[in-house]
Amino acid sequence: MSSPAVDGTRTAGPDRPDRTGRPAPPARRRPALPRLGPLPWIGPAVLLILVVVVWPVVEMVRTSLRRIDTSGTDHGPAGLVKYRKLFADPRLPDVLLWTAVWTVVVVGLTMLLSLGLAQLFNQRFPGRRITRWVLIAPWAASVLMTAIGFRWMLDQVAGVLNRLLLDLGLIDHARAWTGDAAQAKPWLVLVAVFVSLPFTTYTLLAGLQTVPNEVYEAARVDGASPWQTYRKVTLPLLRPAFLVALVVNLINVFNSFPVIWGMTQGGPNTDTATTTVFMYMLRGYDVAESAAMSVVNFAAVVVLVLLFLRTSGWNQEENR
């Protein structure tokens, strides 16, 4: 039971008059929008993630557990039959090995070359703005279009590379550069690095431009050599941007499809196929097995990224 006020008056309420004798106005309710908090702002993003990411993953897993023929007819549940069939495929070990080599080599070369280009573009020199614009070209163009362009350039009959090498006397006959896996793989790596350089270079360049000049001046005052400054000042401060570029490249290169499909379509046979291309090739024979390969790919990407983030200590500064 509420106690009366000290002066003996009663507190005005919605049905009690105040000191002037007029009824007090009713209490206002809070608007509905503030009570929802951040939900109106994050709701569309959550909905987009559910539709674009979660729902396809659920459908992919469901499809891998069904018996679906090439015409799309569902013949009922299959359990783990398609996974057993996939792992029993004699082509899978070579595909997995090439996928690992492909990812490590392309990402390694991309990061190394991009680091050098970022250092170059961070310096002042005549024509720097033009060279920066030129670097955007592989990024602005369609990756599939770039891959097809390289395929025609390497064509045995109409390719300009064979014509150039023949005119220079460097080869005695035209070669099918993409017809043999041993010759096609280096070209695939070259094109993949070519289309990956712009994003990685600009990410590292953005990181370099956040390093304050005062840090370099302090290092010079302390007598540090250029190499010591780069190793103990630049690289540690560039670490966040480097990790972002590395993780994005790992995901993109592992899932790369346009470069390989546009140049060799995974052939000859499956000699140049990564797991993503192999998954697409399986769709013509067994839709459910192709879905099983998709699930394995998805799980591999998640595990790869989690392991990398755990071993790299990407959030160690936040935990200090």
C-alpha positions in Angstrom: 0.0 0.0 0.0 1.5 3.3 -1.0 2.1 5.9 1.7 0.8 9.4 1.4 3.0 12.4 0.6 4.8 14.2 3.4 2.5 17.3 3.2 -0.6 15.1 3.3 -1.5 15.6 -0.4 -2.1 12.7 -2.7 0.0 12.1 -5.7 -1.8 13.0 -8.9 -2.6 10.0 -11.2 -4.5 9.4 -14.4 -7.8 9.4 -12.4 -6.7 11.8 -9.6 -6.8 15.6 -9.9 -3.6 17.5 -9.3 -3.3 20.6 -7.1 -5.1 22.8 -9.6 -8.1 20.5 -9.4 -7.8 19.4 -13.1 -7.4 15.7 -13.9 -3.8 14.7 -14.7 -3.2 13.7 -18.4 -2.9 10.0 -19.0 0.6 8.5 -19.1 2.1 8.3 -22.6 3.2 4.9 -23.9 6.6 4.5 -25.5 6.5 4.3 -29.3 6.6 0.8 -30.7 9.7 1.4 -32.9 12.2 2.3 -30.0 11.0 -0.7 -28.1 12.1 -3.0 -30.9 15.7 -1.9 -30.5 18.0 -2.7 -33.4 15.7 -5.2 -34.9 14.3 -2.9 -37.6 17.8 -2.2 -38.8 19.3 -5.7 -38.6 16.1 -7.4 -39.7 16.6 -7.0 -43.4 20.2 -8.2 -43.2 19.1 -11.3 -41.1 16.4 -12.0 -43.6 18.8 -11.8 -46.5 21.3 -14.2 -44.8 18.5 -16.6 -44.1 17.3 -16.5 -47.8 20.7 -16.4 -49.5 22.9 -18.5 -47.2 20.9 -20.6 -44.7 18.1 -21.8 -47.0 20.5 -22.9 -49.8 22.7 -24.8 -47.3 19.6 -26.6 -45.9 18.4 -27.5 -49.4 21.9 -28.6 -50.4 22.1 -31.0 -47.4 18.6 -32.3 -48.0 19.3 -32.9 -51.7 22.5 -34.9 -50.8 20.4 -37.3 -48.8 17.9 -38.0 -51.6 17.8 -40.2 -54.7 17.5 -37.8 -57.6 18.0 -38.8 -61.2 19.3 -36.5 -64.0 15.8 -35.5 -64.9 15.2 -34.1 -61.4 12.9 -36.8 -60.2 13.1 -37.5 -56.5 13.0 -41.2 -55.7 13.0 -40.9 -52.0 15.6 -40.8 -49.2 19.1 -42.3 -49.8 20.8 -41.7 -46.4 24.5 -41.5 -46.7 24.7 -43.5 -49.9 25.7 -40.5 -52.0 28.5 -39.6 -49.6 29.9 -43.2 -49.7 29.7 -43.1 -53.5 31.5 -39.8 -53.6 34.4 -40.9 -51.4 34.7 -44.1 -53.3 35.2 -42.2 -56.6 38.8 -42.9 -57.8 39.0 -39.4 -59.2 38.4 -37.6 -55.9 42.0 -38.0 -54.4 43.6 -36.3 -57.4 40.9 -33.6 -57.3 41.5 -32.9 -53.6 45.3 -32.8 -54.1 45.1 -30.4 -57.0 42.6 -28.2 -55.0 45.1 -28.0 -52.2 48.0 -27.2 -54.5 45.9 -24.7 -56.4 44.8 -22.8 -53.3 48.2 -22.6 -51.7 50.1 -21.6 -54.8 47.5 -19.0 -56.1 47.0 -17.4 -52.7 50.7 -17.4 -51.9 51.7 -15.8 -55.2 48.8 -13.3 -55.0 49.7 -12.1 -51.5 53.4 -11.9 -52.3 52.9 -9.9 -55.5 50.1 -7.7 -54.0 52.4 -6.8 -51.1 55.0 -5.6 -53.5 52.5 -3.7 -55.7 51.0 -2.1 -52.6 54.4 -0.9 -51.5 55.0 0.5 -55.0 51.7 2.3 -55.2 52.2 3.7 -51.7 55.2 5.7 -53.0 55.0 8.9 -55.0 56.1 8.6 -58.6 55.0 10.0 -62.0 52.0 8.2 -63.4 51.0 6.6 -60.1 47.3 7.5 -60.7 47.3 6.0 -64.1 48.9 2.7 -63.0 46.4 2.5 -60.2 43.6 2.7 -62.7 45.2 0.1 -64.9 45.3 -2.3 -62.0 41.6 -2.1 -61.6 41.0 -3.5 -65.1 41.2 -7.2 -64.2 38.9 -6.6 -61.3 36.4 -4.6 -63.3 36.2 -7.2 -66.1 34.2 -10.4 -65.7 36.4 -13.2 -64.5 34.7 -15.6 -66.9 35.3 -13.2 -69.8 39.0 -12.9 -68.8 39.4 -16.7 -68.6 37.8 -17.1 -72.1 40.0 -14.4 -73.5 43.1 -16.2 -72.2 41.7 -19.5 -73.6 41.5 -18.0 -77.1 44.9 -16.5 -76.7 46.3 -19.9 -75.9 44.4 -21.7 -78.6 46.5 -24.1 -80.8 45.0 -22.9 -84.1 43.9 -19.2 -83.7 45.9 -18.3 -80.5 48.2 -15.2 -80.7 50.7 -16.8 -78.3 51.5 -19.6 -80.7 51.7 -17.2 -83.6 54.1 -14.9 -81.7 56.3 -17.8 -80.5 56.4 -19.3 -84.0 57.4 -15.9 -85.6 60.1 -15.5 -83.0 61.4 -19.0 -83.7 61.0 -20.1 -80.1 58.8 -23.1 -81.0 58.8 -25.2 -84.1 55.1 -26.1 -84.0 51.9 -24.8 -82.5 51.1 -26.2 -79.0 47.8 -26.9 -77.3 48.6 -25.0 -74.1 45.4 -26.0 -72.4 45.0 -29.5 -73.9 47.5 -31.1 -71.5 47.2 -30.8 -67.7 50.9 -30.3 -67.2 50.9 -27.2 -69.5 47.4 -26.0 -68.5 47.9 -25.8 -64.7 50.6 -23.0 -64.8 48.4 -20.9 -67.1 45.4 -21.5 -64.8 47.5 -20.3 -61.8 48.7 -17.3 -63.8 45.2 -16.2 -64.7 43.9 -16.8 -61.2 46.7 -14.6 -59.8 46.0 -12.0 -62.4 42.3 -11.6 -61.5 43.1 -11.7 -57.7 45.7 -9.0 -57.7 43.5 -5.9 -57.8 41.4 -6.6 -54.7 44.4 -7.8 -52.6 46.6 -5.0 -53.7 44.1 -2.3 -52.8 43.3 -3.9 -49.5 47.0 -3.9 -48.5 47.4 -0.4 -49.9 44.6 0.8 -47.7 46.3 -0.8 -44.7 49.6 0.9 -45.6 48.0 4.3 -45.8 46.7 4.0 -42.3 50.2 3.8 -40.9 51.1 7.2 -39.5 54.3 8.9 -40.7 55.3 9.6 -37.1 56.0 5.9 -36.6 58.5 5.9 -39.4 60.1 9.1 -38.2 60.5 7.6 -34.7 62.1 4.5 -36.2 64.6 6.6 -38.2 65.4 8.6 -35.1 66.1 5.3 -33.3 68.5 4.4 -36.1 66.5 1.5 -37.6 67.5 0.4 -41.1 64.8 0.3 -43.9 64.5 -3.5 -43.6 64.2 -3.3 -39.8 61.5 -0.6 -40.1 59.6 -2.7 -42.6 59.8 -5.9 -40.6 59.2 -4.4 -37.1 56.9 -1.5 -38.0 55.2 -1.8 -41.3 54.3 -5.5 -41.3 52.9 -5.6 -37.7 50.7 -2.5 -38.4 49.7 -4.0 -41.8 48.6 -7.3 -40.1 44.8 -6.6 -39.9 44.6 -5.7 -43.6 46.8 -8.6 -44.5 44.6 -11.1 -42.6 41.4 -9.7 -44.3 43.0 -10.1 -47.8 44.3 -13.5 -46.9 41.0 -14.9 -45.7 39.0 -13.5 -48.6 41.6 -14.9 -51.1 41.5 -18.4 -49.4 37.7 -18.5 -49.8 37.6 -17.1 -53.3 40.4 -19.3 -54.7 39.2 -22.4 -53.0 35.7 -21.9 -54.5 37.1 -20.5 -57.8 35.0 -21.7 -60.7 35.1 -19.2 -63.7 38.9 -19.4 -64.3 39.1 -23.2 -64.6 35.8 -23.7 -66.3 36.4 -20.9 -68.8 39.8 -22.2 -69.8 39.8 -26.0 -69.5 36.3 -27.0 -68.1 38.3 -29.2 -65.7 39.8 -31.3 -68.4 41.3 -33.2 -69.9 39.1 -35.7 -67.9 39.2 -34.2 -64.4 43.0 -33.4 -64.4 42.5 -29.7 -63.8 39.3 -29.8 -61.9 39.1 -28.5 -58.3 36.4 -29.6 -55.9 34.1 -26.8 -57.1 34.5 -27.7 -60.8 34.3 -31.4 -60.0 31.0 -30.7 -58.2 29.6 -29.0 -61.3 30.8 -31.9 -63.5 29.0 -34.4 -61.3 25.6 -32.7 -61.8 25.3 -34.3 -65.2 25.6 -37.8 -63.7 24.1 -37.6 -60.2 22.5 -34.5 -58.8 22.6 -35.9 -55.2 26.2 -36.8 -55.4 26.9 -33.3 -56.7 25.1 -31.9 -53.7 27.2 -34.2 -51.4 30.3 -32.7 -53.0 28.8 -29.2 -52.3 28.3 -30.1 -48.6 31.9 -31.3 -48.4 33.1 -28.1 -50.0 31.1 -25.9 -47.6 32.4 -27.8 -44.6 35.9 -27.6 -45.8 35.7 -23.8 -46.3 34.2 -23.3 -42.8 36.9 -25.5 -41.2 39.7 -23.9 -43.2 38.7 -20.4 -42.2 38.1 -21.3 -38.5 41.5 -23.0 -38.3 43.2 -20.1 -39.9 41.6 -17.5 -37.7 42.4 -19.6 -34.6 46.1 -20.1 -35.5 46.6 -16.5 -36.7 45.3 -14.9 -33.5 43.4 -12.4 -35.5 41.5 -11.0 -32.4 44.4 -11.1 -30.0 44.5 -7.3 -29.7 40.8 -7.1 -28.7 41.4 -9.7 -26.0 44.2 -7.8 -24.4 
